């Protein structure tokens, strides 16, 4: 079996196949596996987020009687050293595990020369921290395969903005090369990456302006979550978010960049030391020579079914390269689905049960469907919301902003989705994932014993409240 790509999707797929005794070659474009998530995405950004959290949390120390901690100082060199140490350690651990389960890991680039063979061209050396461009058609080693899984990810999308190729312009790939936090930063895009980075750099002392082309932030999350988060961010010092903004151009070198944009009928400029493009990701499949294998694409993404199978039955694709939710855990799950299907087992990816966390403060998170999505899919949904302002633990820690919202089907009482705006959504969402994935009902969650005092007990409270509402409605209608 052949796996092209050593990120979460490719690695999970390769390990699943190897665990079942299959011989696996995994082609990775860097010396160590991990892909974008480890080297340029999830893990390095959470290293920065952890430092920003320590700074932000100091604001509440005085409320708890802890004094003289309100003026922390960031040592960028130490933070960067820690980040690199974690990434390298994780990468080395992953490679050791891959080799331990007898995956044949090869550094290089693979491109198809038929539907049952690829050429593996050698990589040109370099660091796993940096994305390296493959060389389509380069000479290399030809191998044949019975089944293949494409897991090559998707690079940052650079929109056709005049000046977007300037030296003052960064992407989620290159922002890690900063020598220090800039004093002034403009971020183009208010999706997950844009808002996470915006608040992190604000916590690091920067003045940040976010320019978003759409009329709202975070289109990927439930509407009320996005609206309330936007309102909270509007109160942040040193942070300005402009929606419905069309960026016209970027001029100037690092330290003296100027961004020109239109908002409504007015033209504006904003000065910056750097400009970060956070305008999403798009698959780049050209170097794979998919046409030689007959694999179909649509708007740049590889077309797959629920089993992650392409139109060529023995070739699969997973992760960012197929579009949809471009999330590490989505890729990993799809990789396991592809492996199970190749092994002859029944497995499928169900986007209705997927989830995500945006690491702002408070965090925006979701699992499953919103009420609007549920209605569009034929359900008759009911929803219930509890604010953190009533929660004792949130009061103690000064984290009362936000809420949890639960969505259920009225007829079956099955929980369809849970949505968060919460400081600790990343630790709370696991319970909600199990509810939606296991198709639990309100009755089951309501009758479970939840520990006190924790914030997970809010799930039981939500379920009981929604059940009571449904019973009242049934009595009135009956």
N, C-alpha and C positions, 0 to 999 in steps of 0.2 A: 504494500500500500504506500502511496505517496501523499505527503502533506506539504503544501507550499505555504510557508509562513509559520513563525515561531512565537506569535503572540498568544493571548488567551484562547482564541478559537482553535488555532492550529495545534497548540501544545496539548490542550485538553483532549482534542480529537486523537492525536498521536498516542497519548498515554492510554486512552480507552481502548484503542486498537491493540496496542502492545500488551495491555493487561489480559486481553483475550487471546494471546498467543500469535498475533499476526506480526509479520515482519514489516517494519515501518521505516521509511526514509523521510525525515523532516528537513526540508530545505529552509534555512533561515538567512536573512540578509544582514546579519550582524554576528559578532563573535559570541554573544550570549543571547539566550531566548528572553522573552518578556514582551517584545513588541512595543507599540506606542504606549500602552497602559503603564508598563514598568518604567520606560526610559524617558518618555516625553509627555505623559498624561496623568493618569489617576494617582500614581504613587508619588511622583515629585510634587504635584500640586497639593497633595495632602500633607506633605512635609512643610510646605509654606503655610498651609492652612493651620497646621498644628501650632506653628510659631505665632501666627496671627491670633489664634484663639487664646494663647497665653496672654498676649497683650490686651486683647479685648476683655478677657475675664477679670483683669485687674480693676476694671471700672466698678465691679460689684464688691470688691474686698472690704471697702469701708462700711458697707451696709451690714457686714457680718462681724464688724469690729476689728478687722485686720487692717492695720494702718501702715503707711509709708511704703506702699507698693504701687502707687498710681503712676509712676514715671519710669516704666521699663525702657531699656535701650536695646535695640536690635544689633547684634553682631552678625553681619551678612556673611562674613567668611566662615564662621562656625556653623551657621545654618547651611551654607552650601556644602561644607565638608560632611555634615551629617547626612544631607540629602544624597550625595554621591556614595557615601558609605552604605546606606540602606539599599540603594539601587544595585550597586555592585554585588553586595552580599546576596540579595534576592536573585540576581541573575546567575551567580555562581551556584547557588543552591538549586535553582531550576535545572541548569545544565547537568549537574550531578545526578539529580533525580531522573532526568530524561535518559541519560546513559545507563543509570542503574536498572531501568526497566527495559534496556536493550533497544532504545530508539537510535537509529543511525542518523545522527545530527550532522548536517553538512552546511557549511557556510557558503552562500552563493545566491544566485538568482536563477530561477527555473522559468523556462518558457516552452510552450507546447510546439512540437513539430508533427504530431498526429494526435488522434484521440486516445492513443495508448502509449504515448512516449513524450518525454520532455528532454530538453538539454539543460544541464545545470552549468551555468557560466560562473567562473570564480568571482568572488567579491573583490573589490579593489582596496580592501583594508579600511581601517578607520575605527571610530569609536561607536559603541552601541548607543551613545547619547544622541547621535546625529542620524537623521534619515539620509540614506544614500541612494542615489538614483541608479536604477539598473541600466544595463547596456543591452537593449534588445538585439537579438541576433548574434551576440558574442559567442565565440567558440567555447566549447566546454564538453562535458561528459554526457553522453546520451544514455538514458535509462528507460526501461519500459515498466508499466504498472498495470495491475488489474483494476485498481480503483484509485481515484485521486480526490483530494479535498483542497480547495483553494481558500486560503485564509490570509490574504495579503493586505488587509486593512484598507485605510483610505487616508490620504494626506490632507492637511488643512487646505481649504478652498480659498484661493486668493481672487477676489472679484476684480473685474476690469476697471479699477479705479485709477485714473492718472496718478502716477507717482507711487503706486502700491509696491513697486519693486525697489524703492529707495532704501538707503542704509538705515534710516530712522524707523523703518517698518519691521515689526516682529510678527511672528505667528506662534501658535502653541508648540511648534517645533523648536523655535529659536529664542523664545523668551527666557529660556534657562541659561542663556549665555550672558545675561546682564551681570555687570561687575558690582552693581549696587542698585537698590530701588531708585527709579527716577523720581525727581521732584514733581514732574507733571507727566501724566500719562493719558492718552486718548485711546479708548477701546471701541472698536467698530464691531457691534454685535452684542445683543443682550440676551443670548441664550445661556446655557449652563456654563460654558467656559468663560464667556464674557463677564457674567455677574460674579462668578467665583473669583476671578482675577481682580475684578474691580474692588471688591470688598477687602480682599487680601492686601492689595497695595494701599488702600485707604488705611488699613490697620498698621501698615508699615510706614505711614506718614505722608503718603503721596496725595496730590490733588488729582482726582480722576474724573474724566468726562466720558460717558458712555453714549454712543450714537447708535440708535436702532432704527432700521428701515421700517419695521412693522409698527403697529399702533399699540403693542403691548410687549412686555418682557416675557420670557420663558413660555413660548407657545406650546412646549411639550408637556406642561403641567396643567392641572385642573384650574379653571378660570379664577375662582375666588382665591386660591393659593397665590397665583401670580399677582392678582390685584392687591392683596394685602401685603405681599412682600414688596411690591413696588412702592406702596405707601410708606412702609418702614424704611426702605432705602432712601426715600426722598428726605427723610429726617437726618440722614448721616451727614456729618461735617465732611467737607472736602470731596463729596461725591455728587455729581450732576448726571442725571439720566435724561436724554432727549429721545423721545420716540417719534415715529414718522419723520425721521431725518434721512435725507439723501446725501451721501458723501460725494462731493464733486471732485475733490483732488487732494493730494498730499504733497507738500513741498518742503524742502529744507533738509539739513543734515541732523544727526542726533544732537540733541541739546537745543536745537532751534527749528524744530519742525512746525509747520502750520497746516491745519486741516480745514478745508473749506467744505461747508455743508449747507443744505437748504432745509428749512423747517417751515412748512406752510408756504407762504408767499415771500418769506424773508431769506436772505442769504447771510451766512454767519461764518466766522473763523474762530478757531481755538488754537492756542499755542501749546506745544508739547515738547518734551525731551524725546519721547518715543511714542509710536503708534502701534497698538497691538490689534491685528486683525483676528477677530474671533467670529468668523462668518461661516462656521460649520466645516464639514469635511465632505469630500467627494471622491469616490473610487477612481483610481487610474488603472485601467486594465490593459492598455495598449501593449506594455512590455511583456504581457503573458502570451501574446499571439493566440488569443482564444479562437480566432477564426480557423486556425489550423486544426483545432479539435472540434469545431462546429458548435461551440458553446455560445448561447445567445445572451445578449445584454439589452437593457432598456434604460435609456437616459443615463448611460454610463455604468449602471450597477448590473451585476450578474443576476439573471432571473432564476429563482429557485422556488420549489414547492414547500409545503410544510415540513417535509423530511430533509430540507436543505439540498435537494437533488436538482441539478440543472436539467436542461432538455436532453443532455447526453447522460443516459441512466447511470453510468459508473463514475461520473464526475460530479462532485458536490462543491458547494461554496458556502462559507459561513462568515459571520461577523460583518464588519463595516463594508466589505466589498459587495454585499448584497443590499445595502441600504437599510431602511427601517431604523430601529433604535441602534445607534452606534455606541454601544456600551460594552464594557469588558465582560460583564457577567452574561450579557446576551450572546456575545461571541462564544464564550466558554460553553454555554448551554447548547447552542447550535452545533458546536464542534462535537459534543457528546451525542447529540441527535444524529448527526451525519455518521459517526462511528457505529452507533447501534444499528442504523439502517444498513450500512455496509456489511455488518455482521449478520444481517438477516432478521433482526429483531424489530418490533414495532416501536417507533418513537417519532415524535413530532414536536415542533416548536409552535406554541400558542401565544401570540402577541398579547392576547387579552389577559394573560396572567403575568406579563412582564412587569418590571419595576425599575425605579431609578431614584437616585438621591442627588440633589444639587447642593453643594457644600457652601452655601452662604450661611450667614447667621441672622435669623434662624434659618434652618435648612428647609428647602422645599423638596417634597418626596411624594412618590405615588406607587401604588401597586394595583394592577387591574384597571377597571373602567371607571370613568366619571359618570355621573347621572346622564349627562348629555350623550356620551358614547354608548352607554347602556341602552338608552332610549332608541338610538339610531340602529342598534343591533336587535331590536325587537323586544326588549325587556320593558316591564312596567316598574321603574325603579323608585325607591324611596331613599332619602338620605337624612342623616342626623349629624350634628356637629357639636363638639364640646370645646370651649376655649380654654387655653392654659391659664387664663386669669383666675380660674376657680381651683386650680391645683396647688396643694400645699407645697409640694417640692419645688414647683416653679416659682412660687412666691419666695421661698427661702433663698433660692439662687439668683433671683432677679431675672428670670427667664420666662416672663408671663406672656410674651407676644406669641400669637399664633393659635393654632387649633388642630384638632384631628377631625376628619369627616369620614363617615362610613356610608357606603352605598350598598343597598341590598335589593333583590328582586321581591316585589310584594307577594307574588303568588307562592314562590318556593321558599322564600326567606333566606335564600342563598346569598352570601356576601360576595358582591361583584367587584368591589374596589374599596380601598382606603387611601385617603389623601392627607398629607401632613404639611403644616408650616410649624416647625418645632425645632428648638435648639438641639435636641437629641434624636432627631428622626432616624439617623443612621443606626441607632441601637434599638429603636422602637419598631422599625419597619419589618424586622424579621418575623415577629408574631403575625403581622398583617400578611406577609408573603405566604405563610403557612395557611392562614384562613382562606385566602383566595385560591391558592394552588390546590388545597385539599377540598375545595368547594364546601367549606363549613357553612352552617346556617347560623342565623342570629340566636336561635335557641341553644345551640351547642356552645357558642362563645359566652352567652349570658349565663349558662349554668356552670361554666368552668370556674375554678377557684383561682383568682388572681391575687398575687401577694400585695400586701400593704405595708408600708407606704412606698409604692412605686408608681411610675407613670403608665406601666403596662395595664394597671387595673382600670385605666380609662376605657380600654377595649370592652371590658365587661359592662361598664356603665353605658357606653354607647349602644351596645347590643340590647340591653334591657330597656333603655329609653326608646329605641326605635320599635321594639316589640310592643311596648305599651301604647305608642302612638298608633301602630297598625291595629291593635285590638280596639282602641277607641274609635278609629275610623270604621272598623267592621261593625261595631255596635250601632253607630249612627246610621250607616248605610243599610244595615239590616232592619 
